[in-house]
């Protein structure tokens, strides 16, 4: 694909190129912070000696912050502006990183949860400000492609971060799992847990310093206020003058918010439980396995950018995503945890470590998830006009699905077993299929 073709595909003018580059960096930051959770879940399960349900609270508290803080974030943005709001969001992340230091020293789980909530709050502010830029910076018909480019930045970080976390934080303890830790004598176990916890201190201090610098750079960056960014289309402006008085009068938006809710649940389950499930199976380097899920998401994004809208519509892509999600979910439940035949076929010849079939199919859910977020956003915001910003806030609140549905997975896991718990994915993808086929077309109750 030539540079010219790419520019036309994404519909970024020269005037907006700098703005999109800045937002792209922010989406990479979203990925860095978000996809640490996939490594933190099995890590903190070992450090704080947690059950599966307690371990998933690490991700749950992070995502529930989106629901609690979405409307306050919208209020903050109205008062201080989008650019200053993003600066404040970065500084909020710094506060969360700093809280991790006493949490690691004390190994106090509640302090880890507080840090996660503060970090989730900072990301809520950043996401509420950044996502409307991507939607509004060009024509509506290519909005999903622009979002996919942002997704490449986000999920690219998701591939890198678990690997870096495992190498930097765990170091010589990368092969420690929940099973191997339980088998240690008490003195060795205590010493190992202390060493694991101390591994967090320097990395989180470093991130705090880096994000302070990023906040300063963003403050002086030439990023326009959202009010000065071009609207999607003239049609959107006209629709903004309709007689609607509430976002609740847009069924496709409400159904879209539910689609985001269940999708984020699927994304978190695929990205964050893969390490937890693998650790309980005794698979080494379990904290790095989120990278496999993210790698398949990147493949999905790349295909979406190539195919949409030239060869397939975003509606068809979303339909295919839902159907493939149903298929892979069934394979997760019924596959063999002792065989690695699928991974050997898919990538074993590259030298990349193979995984049991069940873990491989969890990772493949990343491919199914890739198109959902970029497809649902433009579908849900279509025709909202003056209600676009409030609609965006409602969609951001749907991110809380990552908390609710991941906890649903762990409750099923403890009631039955980790593999059977993936039955929860079937109704999730069934609803996404409904939205792709019908839900996004409904314009009145």
Residue pairs with C-beta under 8 A, 6 or more apart in sequence:
1 9
1 306
9 142
9 145
9 305
10 138
10 142
10 145
10 146
10 149
11 137
11 138
11 139
11 142
11 146
12 20
12 137
12 138
12 146
13 138
16 137
16 138
16 229
18 221
18 222
18 223
19 133
19 137
19 222
19 223
19 224
19 229
20 133
20 134
20 137
20 146
22 218
22 221
22 223
23 130
23 133
23 134
23 150
24 149
24 150
24 153
25 153
26 86
26 126
26 130
27 130
27 150
27 151
27 153
27 154
28 153
28 154
28 156
28 157
29 90
29 126
29 157
29 211
29 214
30 123
30 126
30 127
30 130
30 154
30 157
31 153
31 154
31 155
31 156
31 157
31 158
31 161
32 157
32 161
33 93
33 119
33 123
34 62
34 123
34 154
34 158
35 155
35 157
35 158
35 161
35 162
35 271
35 290
35 294
36 161
36 162
36 165
37 58
37 59
37 62
37 268
37 271
37 272
38 158
38 162
38 271
38 272
38 274
38 275
38 287
38 289
38 290
38 293
39 161
39 162
39 165
39 166
39 169
39 275
39 287
39 288
39 290
40 58
40 59
40 165
41 55
41 56
41 58
41 59
41 272
41 273
41 275
41 276
42 55
42 177
42 178
42 275
42 276
42 278
42 279
42 286
42 287
43 165
43 169
43 170
43 196
43 287
44 50
44 55
44 58
44 109
44 112
45 52
45 54
45 55
45 178
45 276
45 279
46 176
46 177
46 178
46 181
46 193
46 196
46 279
47 104
47 107
47 193
47 196
47 197
48 54
48 107
48 109
48 112
49 193
50 109
51 414
52 276
52 280
52 410
52 413
52 414
52 418
53 407
53 410
53 411
53 413
53 414
54 109
55 276
55 410
56 272
56 273
56 276
56 406
56 407
56 409
56 410
57 113
57 407
58 112
58 113
58 116
59 268
59 272
59 402
59 403
59 406
60 402
60 403
60 404
60 406
60 407
61 113
61 116
61 117
61 120
61 403
62 116
62 117
62 119
62 120
62 402
62 403
63 120
63 264
63 268
63 399
63 400
63 401
63 402
63 403
63 406
64 117
64 120
64 400
64 403
64 404
65 116
65 117
65 118
65 119
65 120
65 121
65 123
65 124
66 120
66 123
66 124
66 127
66 396
66 397
66 399
66 400
66 402
67 397
67 399
67 400
67 403
68 121
69 120
69 121
69 124
69 125
70 124
70 128
70 393
70 394
70 396
70 397
71 393
71 397
73 85
73 124
73 125
73 128
73 129
73 393
73 396
74 128
74 389
74 390
74 393
76 85
76 88
76 125
77 85
77 125
77 128
77 129
80 88
81 225
82 129
82 132
82 133
82 225
82 226
83 129
83 218
83 219
83 221
83 223
83 224
83 225
84 219
85 125
85 128
85 129
86 125
86 126
86 129
86 130
86 218
86 223
87 215
87 218
87 219
88 125
89 122
89 123
89 124
89 125
89 126
89 129
90 122
90 126
90 211
90 214
90 215
90 218
91 122
91 211
91 212
91 215
92 118
92 119
92 121
92 122
92 125
93 119
93 122
93 123
93 126
93 211
94 208
94 211
94 212
94 215
95 118
95 122
96 115
96 116
96 117
96 118
96 119
96 121
96 122
97 115
97 119
97 204
97 205
97 207
97 208
97 211
98 204
98 205
98 208
99 111
99 114
99 115
99 118
100 112
100 115
100 200
100 204
101 200
101 201
101 204
101 205
102 108
102 111
103 111
103 112
103 114
103 115
103 200
104 197
104 198
104 200
104 201
104 204
105 197
105 198
105 201
107 193
107 194
107 197
124 396
124 399
127 396
127 399
128 392
128 393
128 396
129 226
131 377
131 392
131 395
131 396
132 226
132 388
132 389
132 392
133 226
133 229
134 143
134 146
134 147
134 150
135 143
135 146
135 147
135 232
135 377
135 378
135 381
135 388
135 392
136 226
136 229
136 230
136 231
136 232
136 388
137 146
137 229
137 230
138 146
138 232
139 232
139 233
140 232
140 233
140 236
140 378
140 382
141 309
142 309
143 232
143 374
143 377
143 378
144 304
144 308
144 309
144 314
144 371
144 374
144 375
144 377
144 378
145 304
145 305
145 308
145 309
145 374
147 373
147 374
147 377
147 378
148 301
148 304
148 305
148 308
148 370
148 371
148 374
149 305
151 297
151 301
151 370
151 373
151 374
152 298
152 301
152 302
152 305
155 294
155 297
155 298
155 301
155 366
155 370
156 294
156 298
158 271
158 290
158 291
158 293
158 294
158 297
159 291
159 294
159 295
159 298
160 291
161 290
161 291
162 275
162 287
162 288
162 289
162 290
162 291
162 294
163 288
163 291
165 203
165 287
165 288
166 174
166 285
166 287
166 288
167 174
168 199
168 203
169 199
169 200
169 203
170 176
170 196
170 199
170 287
171 199
173 192
173 195
173 196
173 199
174 284
174 285
174 287
174 288
175 284
175 285
176 192
176 196
177 279
177 282
177 283
177 284
177 286
178 279
178 280
179 279
179 280
179 282
180 282
181 189
181 192
181 193
182 189
184 192
226 389
231 237
235 383
236 383
236 384
236 385
236 388
237 385
238 385
239 383
239 384
239 385
240 384
240 385
240 386
240 387
240 388
241 385
241 386
242 385
244 250
244 387
247 253
247 254
247 384
247 387
247 390
247 391
247 394
248 254
249 445
250 383
250 384
250 387
250 391
250 443
251 439
251 442
251 443
251 444
251 445
252 379
252 380
252 382
252 439
252 440
252 441
252 442
252 443
253 380
253 381
253 384
253 391
253 394
253 395
254 394
255 380
255 435
255 439
255 440
255 442
256 376
256 377
256 379
256 380
256 381
256 395
256 435
256 439
256 440
257 380
257 394
257 395
257 397
257 398
258 398
258 431
258 435
259 372
259 376
259 380
259 398
259 431
259 432
259 435
259 439
260 373
260 376
260 380
260 395
260 398
260 399
260 401
261 398
261 399
261 400
261 401
261 404
261 405
262 401
262 405
262 427
262 428
262 431
262 432
263 369
263 372
263 373
263 376
263 398
263 401
263 428
263 432
264 398
264 399
264 400
264 401
264 402
264 405
265 401
265 402
265 404
265 405
265 406
265 408
265 428
266 325
266 365
266 368
266 369
266 372
266 405
266 425
266 428
266 429
266 432
267 369
267 372
267 373
267 402
268 401
268 402
268 405
268 406
269 365
269 405
269 406
269 409
269 422
269 424
269 425
270 293
270 362
270 363
270 365
270 366
270 369
271 290
271 293
271 294
271 366
272 290
272 406
273 362
273 406
273 409
273 410
273 418
274 289
274 290
274 292
274 293
274 359
274 362
274 363
275 286
275 287
275 288
275 289
275 290
276 286
276 418
277 358
277 359
277 362
277 418
277 419
278 286
278 289
278 355
278 359
279 286
279 287
280 418
281 337
281 356
281 359
283 289
283 355
283 356
283 359
285 353
289 355
289 359
289 363
292 355
292 359
292 360
292 363
292 366
293 362
293 363
293 365
293 366
294 366
295 363
295 366
296 363
296 364
296 365
296 366
296 367
296 370
297 366
297 367
297 369
297 370
298 370
299 367
299 370
300 321
300 366
300 367
300 368
300 369
300 370
300 371
301 370
301 371
301 374
303 370
304 317
304 370
304 371
304 374
307 317
308 314
308 317
308 371
314 371
314 374
314 375
314 378
314 379
315 375
315 379
315 436
315 440
317 371
317 375
318 371
318 372
318 375
318 376
318 379
318 432
318 435
318 436
319 433
319 436
319 437
320 371
321 368
321 369
321 370
321 371
321 372
321 375
321 432
321 436
322 368
322 372
322 429
322 430
322 432
322 433
322 436
323 429
323 433
324 367
324 368
325 365
325 368
325 369
325 425
325 428
325 429
325 432
326 425
326 426
326 429
326 430
326 433
328 361
328 364
328 365
328 367
328 368
329 365
329 422
329 423
329 425
329 426
329 429
330 426
331 357
331 361
331 364
332 358
332 361
332 362
332 365
332 419
332 422
332 425
333 419
333 420
333 422
333 423
335 342
335 356
335 357
335 358
335 360
335 361
336 356
336 357
336 358
337 356
337 357
337 358
337 359
337 419
338 356
339 356
339 357
340 348
340 354
340 355
340 356
340 357
340 360
341 357
342 357
342 360
342 361
343 354
343 355
343 356
343 357
343 360
344 354
346 360
347 354
348 354
354 360
355 363
358 419
362 422
365 425
368 429
372 432
375 436
376 395
376 435
376 440
377 395
379 435
379 440
380 391
380 395
380 440
381 388
381 391
381 392
381 395
382 440
383 443
384 391
405 424
405 428
408 424
409 421
409 422
409 424
410 421
412 420
412 421
412 423
412 424
413 420
413 421
